[in-house]
């Protein structure tokens, strides 16, 4: 099958400096900015862990850089979801997962609030 190149989507190649977020900087900023803008409750602990809860209480996001139990399991992010009509579930992310990727996951998760 031959397709005219004018009908194909343009290939987008971001400049290398635009991909700096692909390496983890060990900060929670992108996630905290997202959930804060959405009106979530955000509580930080003296140990530097941060706990966030959605307004309806069905989603919890934990930034756990100083949680010994989390580090033993090689995680720093924990997302817990309690659906209204399904079993609760948990997704965890390791210390080398960029915060932007976790923020993208959360944004996708809450994009359809009826789920």
N, C-alpha and C positions, 0 to 999 in steps of 0.2 A: 504494500500500500504506500503510495507516495502522497505526502502531505506538504502543502506549501508552507514554507517557513513563516510566512505572514500569519498563518492560522495557529501556530504553536505559541504557547505562553512564553513570555520573556523569562530568561534565566536570571535570577537575582543572586548576585554574589556580593555579600557585604564586605566592606574593607576589613582587613585584619584587626584594626583598632576597634571596630564595632563588635568584635567577638570577645572582648576581654572578659565578659561575664561568664564565658564558658569554663573558666577556671574558678574554683571555689575561693571566696575570700573570707569565709567563716563569719559572715555577718547575717543578721536576720532582717535587715532593713527592708528589702522588697516585700517580704511577707507581712511584716508589721505595718508597712504603709498601706498595703492592700486591705487587710482586715480592719485597720483603724479607720480607713475611709468608708468602710461598710458598716461602721458602728458596732463592731464587736467589742466585747469586754476584754481588756488586756491587763494582765497582772504580772508584774515581774517580781522575782524573789531576790532576797539578799545574795543568793548564790549565783545570780545572773541567768537563771532560767526564766523563760517567759511562757505564760499560759494564756491562750486566747479561746474565747467561746463565742459562737455565733449568737445573734439576738434570740433565736428560737431555742438555743441550747442543744441543738442536734449535732453540731460539729465542734470539735475541740482540735486546736492546733497547739502543739507544744514544741518550743525551741529549748532543747535540753543540753546545752554545751557543758554544763557542770553536774549533770546527773550521772552518778557512778554506774547505776544499773543500765542506763541507756548506752553509755560508752562501752560497757562490757559486751553489749549486743551489737556494737558498732553502728549505733544510730545517733542522730542529733535532732531529727525532726520526727514528730509523731502526729498523725492525723487520725482522729477517731470519729466515726460517723454512726449515728443512731437513726436509721430511717424510720419513718412512721409505719411502714408496711413490710419490712424485711429485717433480717438479722443484722445486728451491729457488725461493723468491720473496722479494721485498722490498716493504715498504710504508713510505713516508716521509710525514712530516707537517711542514708549514711552521711558521714562528715564531709565527704567530697562531692556531695550533690549541691550544685549552685542554688542559692536562695531564689534566684529568678525562676529556676525550674520548679521549685516547690510552690512559688507564687502562681506559676502557670497552671500547675496541677489544681491548686485551690480555686483559681478563677474558673477553670473548666468544671470543677465539681459543683460550684454554686451557680453556674450559668443557667441551669435548669432547676429552679427551686422546687418544682413539683415532684422531683424524683426522690 
